[in-house]
Amino acid sequence: MKTYCIAAAALLASAPAFAQMDSVTAFNTDNEKGLIESIAKIEKKTDAFNLYFNMHGNFKADWNGSHFNEGKFQMQQFRIEAKGRIAPWVSYRYRQRVNKGDDPKGYRDNLWNSIDLAEIMLNFGKWDIALGKQCAAYGGIEFDLNPIEIYQYSDMVDYMTNFMSGVTVGYNFTGRQQLQFQILNAYNTTSRAMYGDYEKSKLPMVYTLNWNGNFSDVYKTRWSASVMSETKGAQMYYFALGNDFKISDKVGAYFDWMYSREGVDRKGIMTSIVGGTDPLKNTAKAEYMSFILHFNYRFLPDWNIFCKLMYENEGIYKTHKAQYDGEERDIRAGKYRTALGYIGGVEYYPFKDRNLHFYATYIGRDYLYTAKAKSFGMENYTTNCLQIGFIWQMPVF
């Protein structure tokens, strides 16, 4: 693996906060004054309504190997978020991605797919209940972060469906130990659009058991096990172990492990390798494994540097026959691709009382195919990216 994590970007200097149900993917801006409050000198006396603009803008330059592709200014992420607590036991959260492209109304939950969150949360002592469209309670530290904080996801997370409608029940054994059970729609579109020409499941749901642990703020866990009904007779099994470490006041790290075993290829990566030029069905028996290791060092109060490494294996767990360009072929079990990722950068925080920060980052990816994949015409390739930009969850009110 290439090891040059070179100048430019970072996540927030401190490790992610322990995730309770009403703070999943929350950005740490609770102590930052809203712009209306600061400009109009209006004292905010209620937590019933909080409005944020989640922004991640940059100049981005991409190239493959030595071939330069393009450079452009873009708003990589822009989301509007509102949340609040209207009673000691009732809170709500809404978040929508404004710059999402083609966005048909959700097939199953009747919500636009650009809406990440539209949920209410109920608290009854040690019990929490979330109802509505919400983030899947999958494990992993990086998966739980606000999307504007991420410069490049791993393939595992990039191709996952993260926001679906359903219900979550959580039990807080203590203020530091929480167990969640969640049932969500398995997808937001049709079965045919998701998997191809298979007989659909009559109850396409995903069931997740999640443990969030906090051990003296030094070590935090976000572990989960999930089973999903994909199509009739086919299930996906997904496991994730997220581990966050506070090494010192200046140094933090997290390590995520994720594994997905899919009766029908949900992510589509293996289908793109072995599925032919115009497949009627996603390939079967796909599996994915991902490792993410992230370090950050706040070497000065205003400056943070970080490095992230990603290692992923993608393949087939059971040999089977499938159509490929009109011919039946054996899709042999084994590894088909290894994806390597290496990211590094620097981040500058000009204000002590605001989360606005500027960054520069390098993102490199290597995609290495095995002989099995090369028999389907695949070839190794490399991508590179430089970004200079800003990240801000702007508290409006």
N, C-alpha and C positions, 0 to 999 in steps of 0.2 A: 504493500500500500504506500502511496505517496504520503510523505509526512510534512510537506510544506504548508503549514497553516500560516499564511502570510497576512500582512497588515490589513486590518479594517473592520470590524463590527462586533457586536456582542449583545447578549441578552442582558436582562437586568442583573446588576451585580450581585444581589442577594439571591439565595435559593428560593424556589417557589414556596408560597405559604401552604400550610396544611389545608387540603381541600375539603370543606364541608359542602353540603348540597347547595347552599345559596351562594357559594363563592367559587363554584367550578368555572375554570377559565377566567376568573376575575383578575383584573389588572390592579396593581397596588396604588390606587389614587384616592383612598378614603380620606386622607388628610390634606388633599390638595383643594384649594378654594376654586369654585367654579368661576368662569369668566364674568358672568352676569353679577355674581356676588362681589367680585373684585372691582368691576367697573362702576356699577351702580351703588356700591356700598350698602347693598341689601343684606341684612343679617339673615342667614338661613337658619330657621328654627325647627325644621322638620326634615325627616328622612323619608317622607312619603314619595318624593319624586326626585330622581337624580338622572341627568341627561349627559351623555358622553358622545363625542365623535372619536372613533378609533381610526387612526390614520397611519399609513405606512407608505411613504412616497420616496422615489429614488430615480437616479439615472443608472441605467442598466446596460452593460455591454456583454454580448455573448459571442463565443466562438467554439467551434468543434476542432480539436487538434490545433492545427495552424491556420484553419480557415475561419476568418472573421464573418459572423452572421449579420449582426446589426447592433446599433446603439440607440437607445430611446429613453425619454422621460416617461414615467408612468406612476400612477397611483396603484401600487401593488395591492393594498388593502384599504377599503374605506367602509366602515360599519357605523351605523347609528344604534346607540344602546340606551335604554331607559330601564331603571330599576328602582325599587323602593320598598319600604315596609309600611303598610297601612294600619297594622295592628301588631301587638306583640307576637301574635301567632300566624300572621299572614303577610307574605311578601310576594313580589312579582319581579319578572325580568323579561325584557324584550330586546332582541338584537337582530338587525337585518343588514346584510351586505349590499350596499348600494351599487357597487361597481361589478356585480356578478353579471355575466353575459346572458346568453339565452336562458330564460328562466320560466319554463312552463309551470303552471299550477301543479302542486303535488298530487299525484294520482290517488294516494290512499288517505292522506290527512287533510286534503283540500286547502293546503297552504302553499304559497310560493316557496320554491326551493331556496330562494335567497334569504329566507327567514331562518336564522340559526336557532333562535330561542323565542318562545312565546309560552311562558309557563308561570304558574303560581306555586309557591312553596308554603306548606303548612307545618307548623311546629307544635308538638304536644309533648312537652317535657323532653325526654330523651329520644322521642320519635320525630322523624322528618318525613314529609311526603311531598313529592314534586309531581305536578300534573301538567300535561301539555307537551309542546315540542321542546326538546331538551337535548343536551349533549349526552351521547352514549357514555355510560360509566365504565368505559374501558380503562385498564390500567396504563401506566406509563406517565412519567413526569412531563415529558415534552408534549404529549397528547393533551395534557390538562392546561397548558399555557394558553394565554390569549393569542389567537392566530397572528396578530400584528407583530408579536415578538419573534416569530420564526422567520429566518432568512431562507431556509430550505428544509422542508420535511424529508424524511426518508420515504422510499417508495411505498412502504407498508402503510404509512399514514396518509400519504398523498392520494392514494387510490381508495381510501376507505370512505364510507358514508358515515359521517360523524353526528349529524343532527337529525333526529327522528322523533316521532310523537309516541307518547306512552305514559307510564307511571313508574316512579321510583320510591321505594320505601327504605329509609335509613334508620339505623339504631345506633345512638352514640353511647357506647359503654362508659366512656369518660369523655372529657373535653379533647382527648388526644387519640382516641380509638373509635373508629366508625366502621360499621358494616352496612352495605347497601345491597338491595335486591331490585333489579330493574327489568321491566318488560316493555319493549318498544316494537313499533312496526319494523320489519326487516329492511324495507326499502321505501322510497318515496315515489318511484315511478312504476311502470308495469313490469310484470315478471318477464315478458318477452323482451322489453328494452334492456332489462338488467342481465338476463342470462341467455336469451335466444329461444329457440324452438323446443322448449321442454314443457312438460305438463306442470302447471303451476301448483304451488302449495295452497291449500285452502286456509291455512293459518300461518302466514309468513311472519313470524315473530323472532326477536332475539332476546334471549334470557341471560342476564349477567349478574354474577355475584362479585362484589367489589369490596376490598378492604383498604381503608386509609389509616395508616398508623403514623404516630409522631412520638419519637423517643427523645425527649429533652431538647427538641429542635436541632439536634445533631444529626439524626438519621430519621428520614421519613420514607414511608412506603406508599405506593399506590399500585396494588396488585389486583388482578381480575381474572375470571374465567367465564367464557361466554359460549353459548351454543345457539345456532341460528338455523331456522328452517328456510332453506333456499328455494328449492323446487320440490316436487313430490318425490320423496325417498332420498333426498340429498340434503345434507346438513353441513354447516361450517362450524368448526371448533376453533376458538380463538383464546389465546392466553397471553397475558402481558404482566411483566414484573417491572415496576418503576421504583427506582431507589435513588433518593436524594441525600447528599452529604454536605454538611456544613463543616468544612475543614478548619476554617478560622473565620474571623470577622471580615477578612478580605478575600478568602478563597472558598469557592464552592464548586461542587461537581454533581452530576447525576449520571446514572447508568440505566438504560432501558433495554429490556429483552422482550421481543414479541414473536409469537409463532401463530400461524394461521393454516389450518388444514381444511380444504374446501372441496366438498363433493362435486360442486360445479364452480368453476373459476369465477369468483365474484369481482376480483380486482381487474381482470382483463389482461394482465401482463403476460401470463403464460399463453393465453389465447392469441395474443399478438405475435407470439413466437411460433406456435405449432398449429394455429387455427386456420391457416390458409388465407387467401386473398379476400374471400367474401364468406366467412363462416355463417352457417345458419344457427349454430349453437356455440356457446362458450365451451372451451375444453373442460374435461372432467379431471378429478383427482389432482388438483393443484395444491402446492404448499409453498409457504413463504416463511422465512425466518430473518429477523432483523436485530442488530445490535447497535446501540447509540451510546457514545461516550462523550460527555461534554464537561469542559473545565472553564472556569472564569476567574479572573484575578482583578480585583479593584485596587490597582497599585497606587492610585491617588484618589482623593475624594471625588474629583470630577471625571476621572478616566477609568475605563474598564477594558480589559482585553479578554478574548476567549478563543477557544479552539474546540471544534467538534469533529468527531470521526464517526462514520457510518459504515457498517458492513452488513450486506444482505445476500442471502441465497434464495434462489427461486427455482422451483422444479416440479416434478410429478412424483407423487408418492406411490402410485400403482399403475402398472402397465395396462393399457387398454387400447381399443381400436377406435379410430375416428376418421371422418372424411377430411381429406386435405386436397383442395383444388380438384374435387370430383373423384378422387381416388381414395380407397380405404388404406390407411397406414397404421402401423403400430406406434402408439405414443409411449415410448419406453420410460420406465421409472428411473429417476435419478435427477441430478442437478443439471439445469440448463443455463443458468446465468448467475454470475456474481456481480453485485453492484457495490462499488466503493465510493464513499463520499468523504471529502475533507474540506472543512470550512474554518476560516479564521478571520479575526478582525479586531478593530478598536472602536470604542464608543465614547462619546463625550456628552456629559450632562452639564449644561451651562447654569442651571438653576438648582438651588438646594431644595426648593419647595415645589418643584414641578417635575413630572416624569418625562418631559420633552427631552429627547436626545438625538444627536447626530451620529452617523456611523459611516464607515467604509468597510467593505468585506469582500473576500474572495471565496468563491464556491467552485470546487472541482468535483467532477464525477467521472468514474471509469466504469464501463459496462463490458464485462468479460464473458464470452459465451463458450460453452463446452462443445465437444464434438457432436453431441446429440443435437444441440441447437443449430450448429453450423450446417448440419444435414438438411435443415429447413431454410437455408440461405442467410442465416444471421451472421453478422460480422462485428468484431469488437469496435467500440468507439469511445471517445472521450469528449466531455463537455466542460467548458470553463465559463465563469461569469464574474465580472467585477461590478459592484454596486456601491454607490455613494448616495446617502439619503437621510431621512429622518423618520422617527417613530414617536407618536404622541397619542395617548388616550386623553383627549382634551375634555376636561370637565366643564361643561357649559353651565350647568346649574346643579 
